[in-house]
Amino acid sequence: MTPSDIKSAGDSLRYNVKKVIVGQDDAVDLLLISLLSEGHILFEGVPGVAKTLLAQAFSASLDLKFGRIQFTPDLMPGDVLGTNIYRFETSEFVLTKGPIFTDLLLADEVNRTPPKTQAALLQAMHEREVTIDGTAHSLGDGFMVIATQNPIEQQGTYPLPEAQLDRFLFQHILDYPSREEERRILGLHGHRATMPSVSEMNIRPILNLDSLRAMRQTIAGLQVAEELLDYIVDLVRGTREHPSVRVGASPRCGTMIARASRACAALDGRDYVIPDDIKRIALPALRHRLVLSPAAEIEGIRAGDVVQQLLEQVKAPR
């Protein structure tokens, strides 16, 4: 498979999603990059900006198993992972798998459940397997988490811990649509009381797991020049040295950016990475990994402001 093939598949998938979703082009692109980079993505936005519908439309474009967990304050880890149940007729324990055993997992309103249940995703997101009663169970290399969360200022939310945020390749904030986009939404969906179900979307699957593996193999072989690797390192290390940051991005973040920049290039039909690929994904890849100092928070500085400063200060290779 060539980068040109990957670009063609990406264009087809975008077209599919736009049958249901108005706007949100950046979010769709980041979903594609995450999928090709074996990463996970976190969407944040107020209720009603189509976070869930976007994830469902994206999953409908893939011939992969889709599962959803609606996170609530009373959800327990066993409700996510599953549990071993003793069968008296056979005198043995049998695993009843939880909803995490899927390919694409929509973790809806993930920050409305307590940290104990949030932590059930940690091993799954990092190792693509879960351990239940001492036995490891693989989730497969198609496993991807698309999580949504409401702004942490809203009632009934639990901030995700830094260790879990670091598992996400991207965090993207979905804003309100423009007036023109909102008018198009009314024209597309204003005749119904509820959003369309997956079966009603009239979306044909574009990719299956075999084609996805072939695409990932091609992307892993794309060239990243030495000076671009230096640029990624300088950006990541810059977050740790910035006066407004108490805890900066981890080395894991650098490897994720390098992998995602290759996917960015392939979706553009190129077999090499350019600085703009890195700049394009730097904000959603870095923002959620920064812990600001108390002084910066008092001054109203946001993590995104720090990333934008670094992109202006750190010289990109020509």
Order of alpha helices (4+ residues) and beta strands (2+ residues): alpha-alpha-beta-alpha-beta-beta-alpha-beta-beta-beta-alpha-alpha-beta-beta-beta-alpha-beta-alpha-beta-alpha-alpha-beta-alpha-alpha-beta-alpha-alpha
